[in-house]
Amino acid sequence: MSSAIVVGATGILGREIVKEMGKEPAKWKTVHALSRSQKDSYPSNVVHHHINLLDSAADMAKSLKDVGADYVFFAAYFQQESEEKEWEVNGDMLANFLGALEISGAAGKIKRVVLVTGAKQYGVHLGQVKNPMIETDEWLRDSTWPPNFYYRQQDILKLFCEKHNNASWVVTYPNDVIGFAKGNYMNLASSIGIYAAVSKELGQDLVWPGSETFYTRFDSFTSSDLHARFCLWAASEPKAANQAFNVVNGDVQSWQDLWPRVARRLGMKVKPDQFAGKSDLASTTPLDFPPPITLVAKEIGLEGKIGESETAQRINLARWSQQDAVKQAWNRLAEREGLEKDAFEKATWAFLDFILGRNFDLVISMSKARDMGWTGYQDIWKSFSDAFGELEAANILPKVHWVGEPSGCTCLP
Ligand SMILES: NC(=O)c1ccc[n+]([C@@H]2O[C@H](COP(=O)([O-])OP(=O)(O)OC[C@H]3O[C@@H](n4cnc5c(N)ncnc54)[C@H](OP(=O)(O)O)[C@@H]3O)[C@@H](O)[C@H]2O)c1
């Protein structure tokens, strides 16, 4: 029987790691779930502890005095307004936490630490990347690029494991997470679902708000439950020691396929001429840094051929969400259907503008993990549909009578 610590236990990724171990008390004797707030009730093998990762290592060690484990999963994240601040705050949170484990003595018993980071590893937030993205791709370390807190966190973790040779490390790189966490509206499914629900309330068909280019490009997604299963596999797989892994569902998707399914799932249809004319709410923003693919352009024979990356929105959702008619429609809908009213205010519209507005493909390879024996896979559309179901049950989206896709159907009705 094993024990574990999950840091960031209420987050979209951490919550699922706790949930997964909570289902197996015979295997996971004690799971210490750590975060500032407690949002869920837990099975008997899970114990929640309040912790503030902004505290010093010494202060944290006092709250962690009775907390020790074989495995640590670090999935905490505190969003900041600049990359410099992300580097400072999120790097310090990990360093101080590991420092606290050293002070409390827990560090000496740890077998493996799994650190959750993401595909920003490859600079997906900076522009066009080399596809597919592979774990051995060069890091964007030099001064051409902004600081990347994932690099600092990985360096901190590697040093910790060199110092404590009882512990090995694993790092995961998920991308565009599909999932659900109570009180967390920064996820794709909730913002997309709320946008669709308000459009429906306004009597409109579903219109793609992102870039026309990205509508037919490819993206890779990570289901938070699949990611949790991956973390547990990687924690115990001997070959995974001291390795970083991409973690995506295993298929690749495109909004040309997903968008009509979203419409059908939420009881709507896609506006047949959704790209006709120019919308008043259209916007285009060039990205500030050279696209990451420029790092290898010479080597792959694309020197001088890489254009600027940008994000473009047919409907800029940050501006759309400020319109009186839109706010009134949400209030009406929330009142009538008994929905969580603040979900609309808290939905991260600018984040969705970015994710749907890109003009480049994001294809992430799972070959490394598969080669080591990982067989996990989850259909991306099913992940979205399940997340909509959870959001309906949590009163964030209105309940839609959904009979499911006809069996074996991969096509539109
Ligand atoms: N979500 C995505 O789409 C996505 C995609 C790719 C990669 N990632 C990466 O995955 C990692 C986890 O992100 P996430 O999206 O799961 O984060 P999240 O949903 O925002 O959750 C963050 C967690 O950190 C905890 N936390 C934040 N500040 C804390 C503090 N001062 N002290 C203690 N706990 C604190 C939060 O709990 P309390 O607020 O209760 O303290 C929560 O449990 C990050 O590195 C993120 O960049 C996320």
Ligand as a Chemical Component Dictionary entry (heavy atoms), coordinates in Angstrom:
data_LIG
# 
_chem_comp.id                   LIG 
_chem_comp.type                 NON-POLYMER 
_chem_comp.pdbx_formal_charge   0 
_chem_comp.three_letter_code    LIG 
# 
loop_
_chem_comp_atom.comp_id 
_chem_comp_atom.atom_id 
_chem_comp_atom.alt_atom_id 
_chem_comp_atom.type_symbol 
_chem_comp_atom.charge 
_chem_comp_atom.model_Cartn_x 
_chem_comp_atom.model_Cartn_y 
_chem_comp_atom.model_Cartn_z 
_chem_comp_atom.pdbx_ordinal 
LIG N1  N1  N 0  -5.803 24.262 -17.194 1  
LIG C1  C1  C 0  -5.191 24.138 -18.358 2  
LIG O1  O1  O 0  -5.803 24.292 -19.437 3  
LIG C2  C2  C 0  -3.726 23.773 -18.408 4  
LIG C3  C3  C 0  -3.182 23.395 -19.642 5  
LIG C4  C4  C 0  -1.853 23.007 -19.699 6  
LIG C5  C5  C 0  -1.073 23.056 -18.552 7  
LIG N2  N2  N 1  -1.605 23.474 -17.378 8  
LIG C6  C6  C 0  -0.705 23.528 -16.210 9  
LIG O2  O2  O 0  -1.109 22.598 -15.238 10 
LIG C7  C7  C 0  -0.674 23.042 -13.940 11 
LIG C8  C8  C 0  -1.876 23.007 -13.004 12 
LIG O3  O3  O 0  -2.812 23.957 -13.504 13 
LIG P1  P1  P 0  -4.396 23.876 -13.339 14 
LIG O4  O4  O 0  -4.995 24.453 -14.567 15 
LIG O5  O5  O -1 -4.799 22.519 -12.859 16 
LIG O6  O6  O 0  -4.564 24.921 -12.162 17 
LIG P2  P2  P 0  -5.881 25.379 -11.407 18 
LIG O7  O7  O 0  -7.069 24.639 -11.868 19 
LIG O8  O8  O 0  -5.895 26.860 -11.438 20 
LIG O9  O9  O 0  -5.564 24.898 -9.921  21 
LIG C9  C9  C 0  -4.526 25.449 -9.200  22 
LIG C10 C10 C 0  -4.383 24.728 -7.875  23 
LIG O10 O10 O 0  -3.330 25.353 -7.151  24 
LIG C11 C11 C 0  -3.806 25.692 -5.850  25 
LIG N3  N3  N 0  -3.124 26.903 -5.406  26 
LIG C12 C12 C 0  -2.990 28.079 -6.079  27 
LIG N4  N4  N 0  -2.326 28.963 -5.325  28 
LIG C13 C13 C 0  -2.044 28.324 -4.148  29 
LIG C14 C14 C 0  -1.389 28.718 -2.959  30 
LIG N5  N5  N 0  -0.872 29.947 -2.803  31 
LIG N6  N6  N 0  -1.271 27.827 -1.967  32 
LIG C15 C15 C 0  -1.796 26.586 -2.090  33 
LIG N7  N7  N 0  -2.414 26.149 -3.194  34 
LIG C16 C16 C 0  -2.542 27.012 -4.204  35 
LIG C17 C17 C 0  -5.309 25.910 -6.045  36 
LIG O11 O11 O 0  -6.005 25.672 -4.852  37 
LIG P3  P3  P 0  -6.621 26.803 -3.916  38 
LIG O12 O12 O 0  -7.030 27.956 -4.777  39 
LIG O13 O13 O 0  -7.711 26.112 -3.206  40 
LIG O14 O14 O 0  -5.487 27.124 -3.022  41 
LIG C18 C18 C 0  -5.632 24.789 -7.026  42 
LIG O15 O15 O 0  -5.802 23.584 -6.325  43 
LIG C19 C19 C 0  -0.088 24.453 -14.163 44 
LIG O16 O16 O 0  1.297  24.383 -14.295 45 
LIG C20 C20 C 0  -0.710 24.870 -15.485 46 
LIG O17 O17 O 0  0.080  25.838 -16.155 47 
LIG C21 C21 C 0  -2.926 23.796 -17.263 48 
# 
loop_
_chem_comp_bond.comp_id 
_chem_comp_bond.atom_id_1 
_chem_comp_bond.atom_id_2 
_chem_comp_bond.value_order 
_chem_comp_bond.pdbx_ordinal 
LIG N1  C1  SING 1  
LIG C1  O1  DOUB 2  
LIG C1  C2  SING 3  
LIG C2  C3  SING 4  
LIG C2  C21 DOUB 5  
LIG C3  C4  DOUB 6  
LIG C4  C5  SING 7  
LIG C5  N2  DOUB 8  
LIG N2  C6  SING 9  
LIG N2  C21 SING 10 
LIG C6  O2  SING 11 
LIG C6  C20 SING 12 
LIG O2  C7  SING 13 
LIG C7  C8  SING 14 
LIG C7  C19 SING 15 
LIG C8  O3  SING 16 
LIG O3  P1  SING 17 
LIG P1  O4  DOUB 18 
LIG P1  O5  SING 19 
LIG P1  O6  SING 20 
LIG O6  P2  SING 21 
LIG P2  O7  DOUB 22 
LIG P2  O8  SING 23 
LIG P2  O9  SING 24 
LIG O9  C9  SING 25 
LIG C9  C10 SING 26 
LIG C10 O10 SING 27 
LIG C10 C18 SING 28 
LIG O10 C11 SING 29 
LIG C11 N3  SING 30 
LIG C11 C17 SING 31 
LIG N3  C12 SING 32 
LIG N3  C16 SING 33 
LIG C12 N4  DOUB 34 
LIG N4  C13 SING 35 
LIG C13 C14 SING 36 
LIG C13 C16 DOUB 37 
LIG C14 N5  SING 38 
LIG C14 N6  DOUB 39 
LIG N6  C15 SING 40 
LIG C15 N7  DOUB 41 
LIG N7  C16 SING 42 
LIG C17 O11 SING 43 
LIG C17 C18 SING 44 
LIG O11 P3  SING 45 
LIG P3  O12 DOUB 46 
LIG P3  O13 SING 47 
LIG P3  O14 SING 48 
LIG C18 O15 SING 49 
LIG C19 O16 SING 50 
LIG C19 C20 SING 51 
LIG C20 O17 SING 52 
# 
